[in-house]
Amino acid sequence: MKGKDILNNITEKLLGKRTSNSVVGSSYKQFNDGNVMRSPVILAVLFVVTISDLIPTYDLSKESIEFVSFRSKPAPPSVDAVSRCETIPWNGCQAQFNEILGLNNLLYWRNGTIINKQVNQLLQANTTELVKVCNARTQFYQCLGTSYYACLNLFNILDTSDPDFVNAFDYTRTFLGLEFMCNAGFEEVVTQWPCLHGIQSTIAYQNCMNNFTYNVYPTNFCNMVDTTGKCLNNVYLNACGDNGAGWFGCENFRFTFDQTCWGLRCNVGVVY
């Protein structure tokens, strides 16, 4: 589906002209990384709802973060393996991202938890802020160019004499969350905003996330990611009554571990 067709579909949904569920999946064709900036129809949409984090929040132990890092290690001939991340350009692009969103210009990956929290606070507001955040993410992506994935790779970030595991993970999962939300998940999160945005404050959602937080270990990590994705699929599907919502709930969580747990997929219209 082309970007123009996606925008037309979004417009139809917002105007109430479409009643069928979206058919989306792990192979869902993404927006090009500049399309969000050229979406005036989306900019006009504004919904205000209860506070909750659109980018999932949860705690991981140092051992689990090390596991994620090891499984994310770039291997030739991948782009992020042959590209280098230079600190000065990276910090410059980060400062630009921060300035667009009104964050402290000095925040960088070692302030990953703060960045995650403040980006989520912006996403909590409305779809206008969502589009603004996506525009900032697009410009960050374009600023880094071919070094984007090298700079955002957890293994590369932690490959230092003074690693900060929690901040590094919170930093990378913030931008992985935006990569999904501003591309493959964009149509769902905009058109189903009132329902999707409030789910993370529900007991059903928290039960899924607590089960993951308290029971995940490196030895069962990918099984727990799969189980939690399916749990979230059911929560979102039941809450919104829409197949696309279920897929979004699952994929919004799973995508962070795309390079960690190979082969896992979120399916559309399945109740687990």
Secondary structure, 3 states (H helix, E strand, C coil): CCHHHHHHHHHHHHCCCCCCCCCCCCCCCCCCCCHHHHCHHHHCCCCCCCCCCCCCCCCCCHHHHHHHHHHCCCCCCCHHHHCCCCHHHHHHHHHHHHHHHCCCCCCCHHHHHHHHHHHHHHHCCCHHHHHHHHHHHHHHHHHHHHHHHHHCCHHHHHCCCCCCHHHHHHHHHHHHHHHHHCCCCHHHHHHCHHHHCCHHHCHHHHHHHHHHHHHCCHHHHHHHHHHHHHHHHHHHHHHHCCHHHHHHHHHHHHHHHCCCCCCCCCCCCCCC
